[in-house]
Amino acid sequence: MANECELLSTCIFFNDKMGHLPITASLMKEQYCRGDFEACARYQVYRALGRSAVPGDLLPNASDRCDRILERH
């Protein structure tokens, strides 16, 4: 699929942190991972700073926190 995030299968947020909220995870995956993944805060930090800079608890829709992370670097 052309609009699927390259990190979907290895994203620790969805694979480790969202197990207790499967419906929410599914909705977020459709919006970000299989849709507009470039709007995902996790993806933006990954692209700019690398995988090790992505906080494990960074929500895909946390654009304000993403901006702060990117500004610090």
Secondary structure, DSSP 8 states (H G I E B T S, - for coil): -TTS-TTGGG-HIIIII-TT-HHHHHHHIIIIITT-GGG-HHHHHHHHH-GGGS-TT--TT-HHHHHHHHHH-
